[in-house]
Amino acid sequence: MARTDTSRPITRDDIEAKLREIQGTTEAGADAARGAGLAAAVVGLLLALLVAYLIGRRKGRKRRTVVEIRRL
């Protein structure tokens, strides 16, 4: 942490500048996390659709009836 000049009192402008600096870094981190979250949501949705498709396909095969006709 950088040392500050302690010979002068802390002003409102000093506090506001520091808060803006902190806010800027947190917004940059939030933007990066938002992109990763969106990518994870898309992958999750595709995975859910794939699972639903495979379960539906299996259920359709289980109900399928095979009828054999033999001539005598």
KATA-V16807 format. One record per residue. N is the residue number from 1. RES is the residue in one letter. PHI is phi in degrees with one decimal (* if undefined). Layout:
BEGIN
n=N res=RES phi=PHI
n=N res=RES phi=PHI
END
This chain:
BEGIN
n=1 res=M phi=*
n=2 res=A phi=-77.3
n=3 res=R phi=-80.1
n=4 res=T phi=-108.6
n=5 res=D phi=-76.3
n=6 res=T phi=-90.9
n=7 res=S phi=-78.9
n=8 res=R phi=-116.6
n=9 res=P phi=-73.2
n=10 res=I phi=-79.1
n=11 res=T phi=-105.1
n=12 res=R phi=-62.7
n=13 res=D phi=-63.0
n=14 res=D phi=-62.0
n=15 res=I phi=-65.3
n=16 res=E phi=-62.6
n=17 res=A phi=-63.7
n=18 res=K phi=-66.7
n=19 res=L phi=-64.8
n=20 res=R phi=-63.2
n=21 res=E phi=-63.5
n=22 res=I phi=-65.6
n=23 res=Q phi=-63.7
n=24 res=G phi=-62.7
n=25 res=T phi=-72.2
n=26 res=T phi=-72.0
n=27 res=E phi=-66.8
n=28 res=A phi=-64.5
n=29 res=G phi=-66.8
n=30 res=A phi=-66.4
n=31 res=D phi=-63.7
n=32 res=A phi=-66.1
n=33 res=A phi=-68.7
n=34 res=R phi=-63.4
n=35 res=G phi=-64.2
n=36 res=A phi=-67.1
n=37 res=G phi=-65.3
n=38 res=L phi=-65.4
n=39 res=A phi=-63.5
n=40 res=A phi=-65.0
n=41 res=A phi=-65.4
n=42 res=V phi=-64.8
n=43 res=V phi=-63.2
n=44 res=G phi=-61.9
n=45 res=L phi=-64.0
n=46 res=L phi=-63.8
n=47 res=L phi=-64.7
n=48 res=A phi=-63.8
n=49 res=L phi=-64.6
n=50 res=L phi=-64.0
n=51 res=V phi=-63.6
n=52 res=A phi=-61.5
n=53 res=Y phi=-63.6
n=54 res=L phi=-66.6
n=55 res=I phi=-65.2
n=56 res=G phi=-65.1
n=57 res=R phi=-66.1
n=58 res=R phi=-66.1
n=59 res=K phi=-64.6
n=60 res=G phi=-65.4
n=61 res=R phi=-70.3
n=62 res=K phi=-67.4
n=63 res=R phi=-86.2
n=64 res=R phi=-65.9
n=65 res=T phi=-103.4
n=66 res=V phi=-108.9
n=67 res=V phi=-113.0
n=68 res=E phi=-105.9
n=69 res=I phi=-115.4
n=70 res=R phi=-115.4
n=71 res=R phi=-96.3
n=72 res=L phi=-97.0
END
